[in-house]
Amino acid sequence: MGGVLGLVQVDQSTVAIKETFGKFNAVLEPGCHCLPWCIGDRIVGYLSLRVKQLDVRCETKTKDNVFVTVVASVQYRALVEKAPDAFYKLSNTKQQIQSYVFDVIRATVPKLELDDAFVQKDDIAKAVEEELEKAMSMYGYEIVQTLIVDIEPDVHVKRAMNEINAAARMRSAANDKAEAEKILQIKRAEGEAESKYLAGVGIARQRQAIVDGLRDSVLAFSENVPGTTAKDIMDMVLVTQYFDTMKEIGASSKSSSVFIPHGPGAVKDVASQIRDGLLQANTI
């Protein structure tokens, strides 16, 4: 009924191209329009104003001769004020956009090495968008946004990159482990040095205590037993320590100590050696 009366409906986000006897006449916006067919008016096509997306896969190579597949997504739409250009000037919009994307990517990526191509994805996308904006505006289209979705190297290149990355991480882990072992050894050496120092301090204090005890014993013995000399007292102390030592050696079944010479008369020789050593030290 609407066709008989010359009424047409244009949907939302769409415009209709009206011709009169084959010549462009007007752009019909969404709504109901009267189109008297008897005077040659007719709708020759519709143009969507919605944002469309075109995914383009472009194979190229980088500056370091690595072949990659660059995946770009272009979002575009027709401008209502340039609807006649968008409808009449291009027969295949997607093919035209794809050609421009190929041209820009194949002119940009070969200037970059593979690692730089990954880092400069936004720069590549911006170059594609600027070129498309200049080219497609004259055909009544607006480029809303251009994205470089992915850069896919050859599978063998991917494997090699992963192996390089794994080797670098293993090398870093080995360096960290060696550094940790170095620190551990340093700390162990510092601990041993501190332990030996403290042991030396303990031995020195022990010997000082022995000397102080012997001195006190000699003085007390001299006072309580008149007529004894310091030499007599030291000989007696050495003989006592000698027999205490022999007793301890004999009491232990697992003792590995050897005391030579082992006769009691050797105590006199030991005492003489100690005295001679002290006298020589005092003389020097």
C-alpha positions in Angstrom: 0.0 0.0 0.0 2.9 2.3 0.9 4.5 1.6 -2.5 1.3 2.5 -4.3 0.9 5.8 -2.4 4.6 6.6 -2.7 5.4 6.3 1.0 8.8 5.0 2.2 10.3 4.4 5.6 13.9 5.1 6.5 15.2 3.3 9.7 17.1 4.9 12.5 20.9 5.3 12.0 20.3 4.9 8.2 19.9 7.3 5.4 18.3 6.7 2.0 19.7 7.9 -1.4 16.9 9.5 -3.5 17.3 9.8 -7.3 15.0 11.4 -9.9 15.1 9.8 -13.3 18.5 8.4 -12.4 20.1 11.6 -11.0 20.9 12.1 -7.4 18.3 14.3 -5.8 18.5 14.1 -2.0 19.5 12.2 1.2 16.5 11.0 3.1 17.0 10.9 6.9 15.2 8.4 9.2 11.4 8.7 9.2 8.5 8.5 6.7 8.8 10.1 3.3 6.5 10.7 0.3 8.1 9.5 -2.9 5.9 9.9 -5.9 7.1 7.3 -8.3 5.1 8.8 -11.1 7.5 11.7 -11.5 10.6 9.5 -11.5 11.5 9.6 -7.8 12.9 6.4 -6.3 15.2 5.1 -3.6 18.4 3.6 -5.1 20.0 2.5 -1.9 20.5 2.8 1.9 23.6 3.9 3.8 24.2 2.8 7.4 25.6 5.5 9.8 26.7 2.9 12.4 30.3 2.4 13.3 31.7 -0.7 11.5 34.9 -2.6 12.2 37.2 -4.1 9.7 40.0 -6.5 10.8 43.0 -6.6 8.4 45.8 -9.1 8.5 49.0 -7.9 6.8 52.2 -9.9 6.4 55.4 -8.0 6.3 59.0 -8.2 7.6 60.9 -6.2 10.1 64.2 -4.4 9.8 66.0 -7.5 11.2 64.4 -9.7 8.4 61.8 -11.4 10.6 58.4 -12.0 8.9 55.5 -11.0 11.0 51.7 -10.8 10.6 50.3 -7.5 11.8 46.6 -7.6 12.8 44.9 -4.2 12.6 41.3 -3.3 13.5 39.8 -0.2 11.8 36.6 1.3 13.1 34.9 3.6 10.6 31.5 5.1 9.7 29.8 7.1 7.0 29.2 10.9 7.5 25.6 12.0 7.0 26.7 15.3 5.5 28.9 13.4 3.0 26.5 10.6 2.3 26.4 11.1 -1.5 30.3 10.7 -1.6 30.1 7.6 0.6 27.5 6.1 -1.6 28.7 7.0 -5.1 32.5 7.3 -5.0 33.4 3.9 -3.5 32.2 0.6 -4.8 34.0 -1.5 -2.2 34.8 0.4 1.0 36.4 -2.5 2.9 38.8 -3.3 0.0 39.8 0.4 -0.2 40.5 0.6 3.5 42.4 -2.6 3.5 44.6 -1.4 0.7 45.6 1.7 2.6 46.3 -0.3 5.8 48.6 -2.6 3.8 50.4 0.3 2.3 51.1 2.1 5.7 52.0 -1.1 7.6 54.4 -2.3 4.9 56.0 1.2 4.8 56.3 1.5 8.6 57.2 -1.9 10.1 60.2 -2.6 7.8 61.9 0.4 9.5 61.6 -1.2 12.9 63.3 -4.2 14.4 61.1 -6.9 15.9 61.4 -5.8 19.5 60.8 -2.2 18.6 57.7 -3.2 16.6 56.1 -4.6 19.7 57.0 -1.5 21.7 55.8 0.9 19.1 52.4 -0.6 18.3 50.7 2.6 19.2 52.9 4.6 16.8 52.1 2.2 14.0 48.4 2.4 14.7 48.6 6.2 14.7 50.4 6.3 11.3 47.7 4.0 9.9 44.9 6.2 11.3 46.4 9.4 10.0 46.8 8.0 6.5 43.3 6.5 6.4 41.8 9.8 7.8 43.3 11.8 4.9 42.3 9.3 2.3 38.8 8.3 3.4 37.5 11.8 4.3 37.3 12.6 0.7 35.0 9.6 0.2 32.6 10.6 3.0 34.0 8.3 5.7 35.3 9.0 9.2 38.0 6.8 10.8 36.9 6.5 14.4 39.9 4.5 15.7 42.6 2.3 14.5 44.2 -0.4 16.7 47.1 -2.8 16.2 45.6 -5.8 17.8 48.5 -8.2 17.5 51.9 -8.7 15.9 52.5 -12.4 15.2 56.0 -13.6 14.3 56.7 -16.9 12.7 56.2 -19.9 15.1 59.9 -20.7 14.9 60.8 -17.1 15.8 58.4 -17.3 18.7 60.1 -20.5 20.0 63.6 -18.9 19.6 62.4 -15.8 21.5 61.0 -17.9 24.3 64.3 -19.9 24.5 66.3 -16.7 24.6 64.1 -15.3 27.4 64.3 -18.6 29.3 68.1 -18.7 29.0 68.3 -15.1 30.3 66.2 -15.9 33.2 68.2 -19.0 34.1 71.4 -16.9 33.9 69.9 -14.3 36.2 68.8 -17.1 38.6 72.3 -18.6 38.5 73.9 -15.2 39.3 71.4 -14.7 42.2 72.2 -18.2 43.5 75.9 -17.6 43.3 75.6 -14.2 45.0 73.5 -15.9 47.8 76.1 -18.6 48.3 78.9 -15.9 48.4 77.0 -14.0 51.1 76.5 -17.2 53.0 80.2 -18.1 52.9 81.1 -14.6 54.0 78.7 -14.8 56.9 80.0 -18.2 57.8 83.6 -17.0 57.7 82.7 -14.0 59.8 80.9 -16.3 62.3 83.9 -18.6 62.5 86.3 -15.7 63.0 84.1 -14.3 65.7 83.8 -17.7 67.3 87.6 -18.2 67.3 88.1 -14.7 68.7 85.7 -15.4 71.6 87.4 -18.8 72.1 90.8 -17.0 72.3 89.4 -14.5 74.8 88.0 -17.4 76.9 91.4 -19.3 76.8 93.2 -16.1 77.8 90.9 -15.5 80.7 91.2 -19.1 81.7 95.0 -19.0 81.7 94.9 -15.7 83.6 92.7 -17.3 86.2 95.1 -20.2 86.5 98.1 -17.9 86.9 96.2 -15.9 89.6 95.3 -19.1 91.3 98.8 -20.4 91.3 100.1 -17.1 92.6 97.6 -17.2 95.4 98.5 -20.8 96.2 102.2 -20.1 96.3 101.8 -17.1 98.6 99.4 -19.0 100.9 101.7 -22.1 101.1 104.8 -20.0 101.8 103.0 -18.3 104.7 101.7 -21.5 106.2 104.8 -23.7 105.7 107.9 -21.7 106.6 111.2 -22.6 104.9 109.6 -23.5 101.5 110.6 -21.7 98.4 108.5 -20.8 95.3 110.4 -23.4 93.3 109.5 -26.2 95.8 105.8 -25.2 95.6 105.8 -25.0 91.8 107.4 -28.5 91.6 104.8 -29.9 93.9 102.0 -28.2 91.9 103.4 -29.6 88.6 103.7 -33.1 90.1 100.0 -32.9 91.3 98.8 -31.8 87.9 100.9 -34.6 86.3 99.2 -37.3 88.3 95.8 -35.7 87.7 96.4 -35.8 84.0 97.6 -39.4 84.0 94.5 -40.3 86.1 92.2 -38.7 83.5 93.9 -40.5 80.6 93.7 -43.8 82.4 90.0 -43.3 83.3 88.9 -42.8 79.7 88.6 -45.8 77.5 88.5 -43.8 74.3 91.3 -41.4 75.1 93.8 -40.8 72.3 96.2 -38.6 74.3 99.9 -39.6 74.7 102.0 -38.0 77.4 105.8 -38.4 76.7 107.9 -38.8 78.7 105.7 -40.6 81.2 108.0 -41.0 84.2 107.4 -38.9 87.4 110.9 -37.7 87.2 110.0 -35.9 84.0 108.2 -33.3 86.0 111.5 -31.8 87.1 112.6 -31.5 83.5 109.2 -29.9 82.5 109.6 -27.4 85.4 113.2 -26.7 84.4 112.1 -26.0 80.8 109.3 -23.7 81.9 111.7 -21.8 84.2 114.4 -21.5 81.5 111.8 -20.3 79.0 110.6 -17.6 81.5 114.1 -16.5 82.3 115.1 -16.3 78.6 111.9 -14.2 77.9 112.8 -11.8 80.8 116.4 -11.5 79.5 115.2 -10.7 76.0 
